[in-house]
Amino acid sequence: MSENTGADQAPDPTQNAEKDPETWVTGDEPMTGPQKSYLQTLAREAGRDLPEDLTKAQASELIDELQGQTGRGQ
């Protein structure tokens, strides 16, 4: 019986492949239109104000935070 090292196996779909927004190459660019739209919805539901000048990375982190508060995205 041979041992499989996993080198030829497909990635485990249960593993989270997301990168930390702080390490994104484009993370310091302005948030995207879809991010802004979704954030507006989440902020309204959470009763929060939305800053206008967020970067992509900041918007992603705020989305995660607001999803936790609103119960969306779970």
C-alpha positions in Angstrom: 0.0 0.0 0.0 1.5 3.3 -1.0 1.3 6.5 1.0 -0.3 9.5 -0.6 1.4 12.8 0.2 -1.5 14.8 -1.0 0.6 16.6 -3.7 -1.7 15.2 -6.5 -5.0 15.7 -4.7 -7.4 18.5 -5.3 -7.7 21.2 -2.7 -10.1 20.4 0.2 -13.3 22.4 -0.6 -14.0 22.7 3.1 -10.8 24.7 3.6 -11.2 28.5 3.5 -9.0 29.8 0.7 -9.7 33.5 1.5 -6.7 35.7 2.0 -6.5 38.3 4.8 -7.6 41.6 3.2 -4.5 43.3 4.7 -2.4 41.2 2.3 -4.3 42.0 -0.8 -2.3 43.6 -3.6 -5.2 45.8 -4.5 -6.5 46.2 -0.9 -5.6 49.9 -0.8 -7.7 50.7 -3.9 -11.2 52.3 -3.3 -14.0 49.9 -2.5 -15.8 48.5 -5.5 -19.4 49.4 -6.5 -20.8 46.1 -5.4 -19.0 46.4 -2.0 -20.5 49.8 -1.5 -24.0 48.7 -2.4 -23.8 45.7 -0.1 -22.3 47.7 2.7 -25.2 50.2 2.4 -27.7 47.4 2.8 -25.8 45.9 5.8 -25.2 49.3 7.4 -28.9 50.2 7.1 -29.9 46.8 8.7 -27.3 47.2 11.5 -28.3 50.9 12.1 -24.8 52.1 11.3 -23.4 54.9 9.3 -21.2 54.0 6.3 -17.9 55.8 5.8 -17.5 56.9 2.1 -13.8 56.6 1.7 -13.2 52.9 2.4 -10.5 50.8 0.7 -11.3 47.4 -0.7 -9.7 45.8 2.3 -11.5 48.0 4.8 -14.8 47.4 3.0 -14.2 43.6 3.1 -13.5 43.7 6.8 -16.6 45.9 7.5 -18.7 43.5 5.5 -17.6 40.6 7.7 -18.3 42.6 10.8 -21.7 43.7 9.7 -22.7 40.3 8.4 -22.0 39.1 12.0 -24.2 41.8 13.4 -27.1 41.2 11.0 -26.8 37.4 10.6 -26.3 37.7 6.9 -23.7 35.7 5.0 -23.8 32.7 7.3 
